[in-house]
Amino acid sequence: MKDFARDTGTEPHAIHTVDAPALPADGTWRLHVMENTPGIFTVDPGCLDGRSLTF
């Protein structure tokens, strides 16, 4: 989503677009979030405050 070394803000935001008509909409949609903070830095862990799925 963002390169940690170049992050100048405190809150990352990203929009990921998918060609929904090309994929079946029924079934299970999964969101995987992983924090990958480099071990040499002391950084507070983040959290996921919101998400949405719009067709």
Protein Blocks (a to p, Z undefined) as FASTA:
>chain_A
ZZfklmcbfbdcddddddfklpcfbdcddddddddddfkbccdddddfbdcddZZ
